[in-house]
Amino acid sequence: MTSKSDTDNGVPLIILTSGLYSPFPIRAYQVLVKAKEHTPPHRNKRTGQMLENREQVCPACHENFGTTEAGDSHRVGEMDNRQCLNPEKLELEVVLNQFETEVWRLKR
């Protein structure tokens, strides 16, 4: 996340890989990033189904996935010509989240 530290008027600045400066110490910055994990649930904009914050929607087929790995596993091909595979034919299982929405996840 960071590339190096620097100081400005005795205040340590963190230079992020994006090239931006942050006056937060690394530890405080990590706490701020972690706080974003507790954002409220969201909806699948096409189906209106409620999803937990960590769950994702495929931008092509609009299926719900519980993890990035599950979503990535159903997409194949080069970036300019990607296609969705049927999650049932992959090593994915459908489970219900806390909102009773079907979400594809990797089999445990």
SERO-596009 format. One record per residue (C-alpha): residue number from 1; residue in three letters; x, y, z. Coordinates in Angstrom, 2 decimals. Layout:
n;res;east;north;up
NUM;ALA;X;Y;Z
...
END
This chain:
n;res;east;north;up
1;MET;0.00;0.00;0.00
2;THR;2.84;2.38;0.73
3;SER;6.08;2.94;-1.10
4;LYS;8.15;5.09;1.30
5;SER;7.94;7.57;4.17
6;ASP;8.94;11.22;4.16
7;THR;8.70;14.14;6.57
8;ASP;7.22;17.62;6.19
9;ASN;7.73;20.08;9.05
10;GLY;8.50;17.18;11.36
11;VAL;5.20;15.41;10.53
12;PRO;5.75;12.05;8.86
13;LEU;3.97;11.73;5.54
14;ILE;3.17;8.44;3.93
15;ILE;3.54;8.35;0.16
16;LEU;0.92;5.97;-1.17
17;THR;1.53;3.91;-4.30
18;SER;-0.96;6.18;-6.05
19;GLY;1.52;9.05;-5.54
20;LEU;-0.70;10.82;-3.00
21;TYR;0.58;11.89;0.40
22;SER;-1.13;10.86;3.61
23;PRO;-0.45;12.53;6.97
24;PHE;-1.71;9.41;8.74
25;PRO;0.77;6.97;10.21
26;ILE;0.58;3.59;8.48
27;ARG;-1.24;2.02;11.42
28;ALA;-3.93;4.73;11.45
29;TYR;-4.31;4.42;7.67
30;GLN;-4.83;0.66;7.99
31;VAL;-7.53;1.28;10.61
32;LEU;-9.30;3.69;8.24
33;VAL;-9.18;1.15;5.41
34;LYS;-10.52;-1.56;7.72
35;ALA;-13.38;0.73;8.82
36;LYS;-14.65;0.74;5.23
37;GLU;-15.37;-2.99;5.57
38;HIS;-18.27;-2.10;7.86
39;THR;-20.26;-0.20;5.27
40;PRO;-23.96;-0.96;4.94
41;PRO;-25.41;-3.65;2.68
42;HIS;-26.20;-2.90;-0.94
43;ARG;-28.52;-4.13;-3.69
44;ASN;-28.03;-5.90;-6.97
45;LYS;-29.13;-2.99;-9.17
46;ARG;-30.65;-5.27;-11.80
47;THR;-32.58;-7.66;-9.56
48;GLY;-33.05;-5.51;-6.46
49;GLN;-31.79;-8.34;-4.21
50;MET;-30.10;-7.31;-0.95
51;LEU;-26.44;-8.20;-0.60
52;GLU;-23.97;-8.08;2.26
53;ASN;-21.15;-5.56;1.85
54;ARG;-18.56;-8.20;0.88
55;GLU;-20.77;-9.75;-1.80
56;GLN;-20.42;-8.74;-5.43
57;VAL;-22.47;-8.69;-8.61
58;CYS;-21.00;-9.76;-11.96
59;PRO;-21.18;-6.75;-14.30
60;ALA;-21.97;-9.00;-17.29
61;CYS;-24.44;-11.65;-16.11
62;HIS;-25.60;-9.96;-12.86
63;GLU;-25.18;-13.12;-10.74
64;ASN;-24.40;-12.59;-7.03
65;PHE;-21.05;-13.86;-5.71
66;GLY;-19.92;-14.14;-2.10
67;THR;-16.23;-13.54;-2.80
68;THR;-13.98;-12.06;-5.44
69;GLU;-12.50;-15.51;-6.07
70;ALA;-15.94;-16.98;-6.75
71;GLY;-16.81;-14.21;-9.19
72;ASP;-13.44;-14.39;-10.93
73;SER;-13.67;-18.16;-11.34
74;HIS;-16.76;-17.90;-13.55
75;ARG;-15.20;-15.36;-15.95
76;VAL;-12.93;-16.65;-18.74
77;GLY;-11.14;-15.18;-21.74
78;GLU;-9.01;-12.17;-22.49
79;MET;-9.99;-8.80;-21.09
80;ASP;-11.49;-7.63;-24.40
81;ASN;-13.49;-10.82;-24.89
82;ARG;-14.49;-12.17;-21.46
83;GLN;-17.42;-14.53;-21.03
84;CYS;-19.36;-15.87;-18.06
85;LEU;-19.48;-19.58;-17.33
86;ASN;-22.46;-21.23;-15.66
87;PRO;-21.69;-21.25;-11.90
88;GLU;-23.51;-24.60;-11.54
89;LYS;-20.91;-26.27;-13.77
90;LEU;-17.99;-24.86;-11.76
91;GLU;-16.93;-25.70;-8.22
92;LEU;-19.42;-23.17;-6.83
93;GLU;-22.38;-23.69;-4.56
94;VAL;-25.37;-21.48;-3.98
95;VAL;-26.09;-20.38;-0.40
96;LEU;-28.51;-17.94;1.16
97;ASN;-27.08;-14.82;2.74
98;GLN;-28.59;-13.06;5.77
99;PHE;-31.19;-11.41;3.48
100;GLU;-32.27;-14.77;1.99
101;THR;-30.62;-13.86;-1.33
102;GLU;-28.97;-16.63;-3.34
103;VAL;-25.21;-16.06;-3.58
104;TRP;-22.61;-18.24;-5.34
105;ARG;-19.61;-19.23;-3.24
106;LEU;-16.67;-21.59;-3.54
107;LYS;-17.42;-25.05;-2.17
108;ARG;-15.92;-25.64;1.24
END
